[in-house]
Amino acid sequence: MKVDIEASWQNVLQDEFDKPYFESLIEFVRSEYKKGEVYPPGRKIFSAFDNCPFDKVEVVILGQDPYHGPGQAHGLSFSVNDGVPLPPSLQNIFREIQTDLGNPFPPTGNLERWAKQGVLLLNAVLTVRRGEANSHQGKGWETFTDAVIQKISDQKKDVVFMLWGGPAKKKGGRVDKSKHLVLESGHPSPLSANKGHWFGNRHFSKANAFLKEKGKREIEW
C-alpha cells in the first residue's frame, strides 16, 4: 500500500507497507481516528521519519508510545509541541544534558531541532487514544518499528542507539553491536530516574564522542 512518508523511508519500508499485518494495522488506526480522539494528529503519525530521512540517521532514541494528553504528541518520541509544558521525562532528559554537556534548558520541548540533525525519535507504538496510555499496543505497530530498527542496523553503520528502560533495551536487541554503538540506561521517567537509573548516564557526550571519532558531525543537544 502507498503510505504518505518521506521518500527515502518509502523506499526502505515499502516491503513492510505491503505486508498483510500493516494493512490490518492501518485499518485499525483509521477506525480509531473516526471513533474518537487519537494522538498525534493523523498527518503527524510519521513525523519522526519525515523530519529525519533514512540516509541522515545518526542517532536513534526509542520511546514507548505517544503522550496521551491534548496538544502534546506530534510524532517524535519524548518531544512536545512548542508552548506545551515539559513532561517529567523530558525535564529529566534536559537535566541530564545540562549536567553532561553544560547546555542550559531550551525554551521549548519541541525536539524537531534534534531530528533535523539526524536523530530519529522513534516510538515503539505510533498512535494512542486520548487519556489511555498503551491503548494501541499489540495492534501491529511494534512489528513495524522492529522492522525499522532492523533495517537501520542492517543497512547503515556507526549509528548510536539510545535505549532507555526495559522495553527499549528489549526492542534494541536486534541491533548489531559490532557495527553500531548501543547505549543503555534506565528510563528518564521520575519513577526510574529518581532511583538512580537515569541521571549520570552521560549518553549525550558519549554519543557525540563516538560520532566525532567516526568523522561525523556532533549533535547540538
Summary of the structure (lengths in Angstrom):
residues: 221
radius of gyration: 16.6
end to end distance: 36.2
largest distance: 50.0
contacts: 680
relative contact order: 0.16
helix: 44%
strand: 11%
